[in-house]
Structures are given as structure tokens and as C-alpha cells.
Amino acid sequence: MKKHWYFILFMFLLLFIFTGCPNTESPDEIEEGPTPTPAPTPTPAPTLPPLPPIDLGGIEPEIIDCNIWHHLDLFMIFLEHPLDVENNMWGIGDITHYQQCIYQVYMDSAFPLGWVWNWPTETENVKAYPEIIYGKKPWALISTVTVLPAQIQKITEMQVTYDIDTYVEGTCNLSFDVWVNSDRAAVEGNITHEVMIWLDNLGMDPISDNDPVLENIDGKDYYYFSGYADHSVGWMYHAFVIEDTGGHDTIKNFTDTINILEFFDYLTTLEEKNIPNTDYISSIEFGNEIVNGLGNTTLYEYSVAVSTQEPEPEPTPTPLN
């Protein structure tokens, strides 16, 4: 009996030697290999709030375009309205998170038309100037009319009649922008002055190297500012900012006729920073300089009247470099 017990013990020892000690660690204590790194969750693209409504009494625009630099080319379609509409986003830089569109309500009628925007970026520079254009922008190849560019001393009439609604939340202005060149073949290289007339101002400061002067022009009070817009190109900037903007209401209406020639009567008689009356007014533009926020501008009426002492000859095309 004792030998049989020794035999059983001997066999158990052999089994222990050849199979090894049983693992007594709990499952939680078993050392495992490195845990695989999970694939990163893709960051969803930022979403923009919806554009502000184009409130036209329930009427939807028949044409809406959100392409950069796109023109509606109204002067090509409606000869009685020698105007361009441009989705001008000149200050966009590398911004990709934005929306801006121009629209036309009826295909067979120039008005109403307008632009709608949403710029959530809060940097302080101007991002865009969606606009309506009469004449020749210094960056354009042709003019929308034969009367502009015209020498200032030969202009006898220059006024704009408008009926405009705006809806704005953010920082922007509503303004005319008039370009002045030293030559009738108006190009960027011969810009001498830029003249802006602000009908509304929501949180912006015009370029200026002088204290503003309050002047009454065309029956309204404006603060006059002036300074160099860009020292690398050197044209002089002038801004007339209306004193009474109507407050900070989100929705406003602007209906009036403005005599732009009176502003040039003032600028050509200044002792300093004056505009020579031998220079040329090349274009009259109107739009919103936008820094940030969202808004919608609708033009129900907009007409420009410019007359000169004598018909201006067609300018010689400037060769492109």
C-alpha cells in the first residue's frame, strides 16, 4: 500500500516538471500586449447658422448666386439699368467659414435685388463689399456707361436715387464708394483718391490721420475723415460719415436722393488733401463694407444720373500686363 502511494506521488512530480506550474493569477492580473489605439473620430466641419431671410413678402428670388466675384451684369441684360452687381469678397484672405450671395428677385426685372451674408469671423479687417456698380471700377476692363470716367470739372450732375432695406447683426457700414483717377483710362495704378459716403455705421472706424470735422453737405451733417488708405500704393482716402445713422436698429430703410457732386465741390476746394478738378471720377459704387456678422440688403430702387458738359470720347483700352 505504501509503495502504491509513492508511485502516485512520483507520477504527480513528473507531471509538474513537464507541464509547469499552473497559472494562479486572476484574469485581471494577466499581462497582455499593448492596447490598440482607436482611430481618431473625425472632427465635424463647422456649421454656419442659416443666412438671414430674404424678406420680400414671401417672394423667393429667381436668381441667387454665391460664387466669389460673380457679376449679375445688369447692364448687359437691362439696358435701362447700366449697372453691375458684384459679390465682392476682396478681403476674404484664407477664410473658409463664411457665406455671401447676391440675388435678383425677377429674371425679367432689374429690381428688387440685393445681397445676403454671414461672416462669423471676428477679426477687425473688412472681408467684403457686395455692391452695385455704375461706371468703371479701376480693376474692371470696361465701364458700364460711356459717361464715366469723366473729368470732375466737366461734370454738371451726379446724383443717386435709392430705396433700400437693410437687416444687420454685426459690424459693417452702408456706403457709397467713388473712385478717382488721374487718367480717363482708369486702372489701379493711377488711382489718386477714394471717396466714401457712409449712410449707416455699425461699429466701424474710417481710416483717418486727422480729427473729424463736422460738415453740412447736401442738407445733412457728416463727419469728414481723411488719410492714406494704403501706404504701398498711396491714394488718399476720404470718408463722410453721416452724423445721424438712425441708431442701432436691426432693420432700417434708406430712401433719398443724394447729390454726390456736392461732396466733390467740398473736396476740390480744400486747402490740404484736395482733389484736383482735372482728375477723373471713374465709378460710383454702393454696398456694405462687412467686418463680421450677418445681414441682408435689398434694393427696391436704385438709379444714377450723371451728366457732363460734352460727350466723353471712348478711352483707349489699356493693355493688360
C-alpha positions in Angstrom: 0.0 0.0 0.0 2.9 2.4 0.9 4.6 1.6 -2.5 1.4 2.4 -4.3 1.3 5.8 -2.6 4.9 6.6 -3.5 4.2 5.7 -7.1 1.3 8.2 -7.2 3.5 10.9 -5.8 6.2 10.2 -8.3 3.8 10.5 -11.2 2.5 13.8 -9.9 6.1 15.2 -9.7 6.7 14.2 -13.3 3.6 15.9 -14.5 4.6 19.1 -12.6 8.0 19.1 -14.1 6.8 18.7 -17.7 3.7 20.9 -17.7 4.9 23.7 -15.4 3.2 25.4 -12.5 -0.4 26.2 -13.1 -1.2 30.0 -13.5 -2.8 31.2 -10.3 -3.2 34.8 -11.5 -6.7 36.2 -11.8 -7.8 37.2 -15.4 -7.3 40.9 -14.4 -3.7 40.2 -13.5 -2.7 38.5 -16.7 -0.3 40.7 -18.6 -1.5 41.5 -22.0 0.1 43.2 -25.1 -0.4 46.9 -25.8 -4.0 48.1 -26.3 -4.5 49.1 -29.9 -5.0 52.9 -30.3 -8.5 53.6 -31.6 -8.9 55.5 -34.8 -9.4 59.2 -34.2 -13.0 60.4 -34.5 -13.2 62.8 -37.5 -13.9 66.4 -36.4 -17.1 67.5 -37.9 -16.9 70.6 -40.2 -18.1 73.7 -38.5 -21.7 74.6 -39.5 -22.9 78.1 -40.2 -26.2 79.4 -38.9 -28.7 79.9 -41.8 -28.4 83.1 -43.8 -30.8 85.8 -42.7 -34.1 85.7 -44.5 -34.5 87.5 -47.8 -37.8 89.1 -46.7 -39.7 90.1 -49.8 -43.2 89.4 -48.5 -42.9 85.7 -49.2 -41.4 86.1 -52.7 -38.4 83.9 -53.4 -35.6 85.3 -55.6 -35.4 83.8 -59.1 -31.6 84.2 -59.3 -29.3 83.7 -56.3 -25.5 83.2 -56.8 -22.9 82.7 -54.1 -19.8 82.5 -56.3 -16.8 84.8 -55.5 -16.5 87.8 -57.8 -19.7 86.8 -59.7 -21.5 89.6 -61.6 -25.2 89.8 -62.4 -24.2 92.0 -65.3 -27.4 94.0 -65.3 -26.1 96.5 -67.9 -25.8 93.6 -70.3 -29.4 92.4 -69.7 -31.3 95.6 -68.9 -30.1 98.5 -70.9 -32.2 100.9 -69.0 -30.2 100.0 -65.8 -26.5 100.4 -66.7 -25.3 98.6 -63.5 -23.2 95.7 -62.3 -23.8 93.8 -59.1 -20.7 92.1 -57.7 -20.3 89.6 -54.9 -17.1 91.4 -53.9 -15.1 89.5 -51.3 -11.8 91.3 -51.6 -10.7 90.8 -48.0 -11.5 87.1 -47.7 -7.9 86.0 -47.3 -7.7 82.4 -46.2 -11.2 82.4 -44.5 -13.3 79.4 -45.5 -16.1 79.6 -42.9 -18.5 82.2 -44.4 -21.5 82.7 -46.7 -22.2 85.5 -49.0 -24.6 85.6 -52.0 -26.1 88.2 -54.4 -29.7 87.8 -55.6 -32.2 89.1 -58.2 -35.9 88.7 -57.5 -37.3 88.6 -61.0 -35.4 87.5 -64.1 -37.3 90.0 -66.3 -36.8 93.0 -63.9 -33.7 94.5 -62.5 -35.2 95.3 -59.1 -35.6 94.2 -56.4 -32.1 92.8 -56.0 -29.6 92.6 -53.2 -27.0 90.6 -51.2 -27.1 88.4 -48.1 -24.1 87.5 -45.9 -22.8 85.6 -42.8 -19.2 86.3 -41.7 -18.8 84.8 -38.2 -15.0 85.5 -38.1 -14.4 88.4 -35.6 -11.1 89.8 -37.0 -11.2 93.5 -37.5 -10.5 93.7 -41.2 -13.1 94.3 -43.9 -14.0 90.9 -45.5 -16.2 92.0 -48.3 -18.1 94.8 -50.1 -21.0 93.3 -52.0 -22.1 96.1 -54.3 -23.8 97.7 -57.2 -21.6 99.5 -59.7 -22.1 102.4 -62.1 -19.1 103.3 -64.3 -15.6 101.7 -64.5 -14.0 100.2 -61.4 -10.3 100.6 -61.7 -10.0 96.8 -61.6 -12.6 96.3 -64.4 -11.9 96.1 -68.1 -14.8 98.2 -69.3 -17.3 100.8 -68.0 -21.0 100.1 -67.6 -21.6 103.5 -69.2 -20.0 105.9 -71.7 -20.3 108.9 -69.4 -17.8 107.6 -66.9 -14.9 108.0 -66.3 -15.4 111.8 -66.6 -13.2 114.8 -65.6 -14.6 116.3 -62.4 -14.6 119.9 -63.8 -16.9 118.8 -66.7 -19.5 117.0 -64.6 -22.7 119.0 -64.2 -24.9 116.4 -62.5 -24.1 113.4 -60.3 -26.8 112.1 -58.1 -28.3 108.8 -56.9 -31.9 107.9 -56.0 -32.5 104.9 -53.8 -35.0 102.9 -51.7 -33.2 100.3 -49.6 -34.0 98.0 -46.7 -31.3 96.5 -44.5 -31.2 93.8 -41.9 -27.9 93.7 -40.0 -26.5 91.9 -36.9 -22.8 92.7 -36.6 -20.2 95.2 -37.7 -20.5 96.9 -41.1 -21.4 100.1 -42.9 -23.7 101.0 -45.8 -21.8 103.3 -48.1 -21.0 104.8 -51.5 -17.5 104.3 -52.8 -16.3 106.6 -55.5 -13.0 106.1 -57.3 -10.9 109.0 -58.6 -8.1 108.5 -61.2 -5.6 110.8 -62.8 -6.4 109.5 -66.3 -9.6 108.5 -68.1 -8.2 105.1 -68.8 -8.8 104.3 -65.1 -6.7 101.5 -63.7 -5.4 100.6 -60.2 -2.1 102.2 -61.0 -3.5 105.7 -61.5 -5.9 105.9 -58.5 -5.4 109.2 -56.7 -8.4 109.3 -54.3 -11.1 107.1 -52.8 -14.2 108.9 -51.6 -16.7 107.1 -49.3 -20.1 108.4 -48.1 -21.4 106.3 -45.2 -25.2 106.3 -44.8 -25.0 103.9 -41.9 -22.3 102.8 -39.5 -22.5 99.8 -37.1 -19.2 99.8 -35.1 -16.7 100.7 -37.8 -13.9 103.4 -37.8 -12.9 105.1 -41.0 -9.3 105.5 -42.0 -8.1 108.8 -40.7 -5.0 110.8 -39.8 -6.9 113.8 -38.6 -9.6 114.7 -36.1 -13.1 114.5 -37.8 -14.7 117.7 -39.0 -18.4 118.1 -38.9 -19.7 119.5 -42.2 -23.2 120.1 -43.6 -23.3 118.7 -47.2 -26.4 118.2 -49.3 -28.6 119.2 -46.4 -27.2 116.6 -43.9 -24.4 116.6 -41.3 -21.4 114.4 -41.9 -18.1 113.8 -40.1 -15.3 114.2 -42.5 -12.2 111.9 -42.2 -9.1 111.6 -44.4 -5.9 109.6 -44.6 -3.8 107.3 -46.7 -5.7 104.1 -47.5 -2.6 102.1 -48.3 0.9 103.4 -48.0 2.2 100.9 -50.5 0.0 102.4 -53.3 -0.5 105.9 -51.8 -4.0 107.0 -52.8 -5.8 109.4 -50.4 -8.9 108.2 -48.6 -11.8 110.4 -47.7 -14.9 109.4 -45.7 -18.0 111.3 -45.0 -19.8 109.5 -42.1 -23.4 110.7 -41.5 -23.9 112.0 -38.0 -27.4 110.6 -37.6 -27.4 106.9 -38.5 -30.8 106.2 -37.1 -29.5 104.3 -34.1 -28.6 100.6 -33.9 -31.9 99.1 -35.1 -31.5 95.8 -36.8 -33.9 96.7 -39.6 -33.7 100.1 -41.4 -35.0 101.7 -44.5 -33.0 104.3 -46.5 -34.9 106.3 -49.1 -33.5 109.5 -50.6 -31.7 111.3 -53.5 -28.1 112.2 -52.7 -26.2 114.8 -54.7 -22.7 113.3 -54.8 -21.3 116.3 -56.8 -21.7 118.5 -53.7 -19.2 116.3 -51.8 -16.7 116.9 -54.7 -17.4 120.6 -54.6 -16.2 120.4 -51.0 -13.2 118.2 -51.7 -11.9 120.2 -54.6 -11.8 123.4 -52.6 -9.9 122.1 -49.5 -6.6 123.8 -48.8 -5.0 120.4 -48.0 -5.6 116.9 -49.3 -7.8 118.4 -52.0 -8.8 116.6 -55.2 -7.8 118.4 -58.4 -10.8 119.0 -60.6 -8.8 117.8 -63.5 -8.9 114.2 -62.1 -11.5 111.7 -63.3 -14.4 110.1 -61.4 -14.3 106.6 -62.7 -17.1 104.8 -60.8 -19.9 105.3 -58.3 -20.4 102.1 -56.2 -22.7 101.3 -53.4 -22.7 98.4 -50.9 -21.9 97.2 -47.4 -18.4 97.0 -46.1 -18.6 94.0 -43.9 -16.3 93.1 -40.9 -18.4 90.4 -39.3 -21.9 89.3 -38.5 -24.9 88.6 -40.8 -27.2 90.7 -42.8 -29.3 91.3 -45.9 -29.6 94.4 -48.1 -32.4 94.7 -50.6 -32.5 97.5 -53.2 -36.1 98.2 -54.4 -35.0 101.2 -56.4 -31.5 102.5 -57.4 -30.8 104.9 -60.2 -27.8 107.0 -61.1 -27.8 110.3 -63.1 -24.6 111.7 -64.4 -24.3 114.5 -67.0 -21.3 116.3 -68.4 -20.7 119.4 -70.4 -19.8 117.5 -73.5 -19.8 113.8 -74.6 -16.7 112.0 -73.5 -14.8 110.0 -76.1 -14.2 106.3 -75.6 -11.0 105.7 -73.7 -8.2 103.8 -75.3 -8.1 100.3 -73.9 -5.1 99.7 -71.5 -3.0 96.7 -72.5 -3.0 94.0 -69.8 0.4 93.1 -68.4 
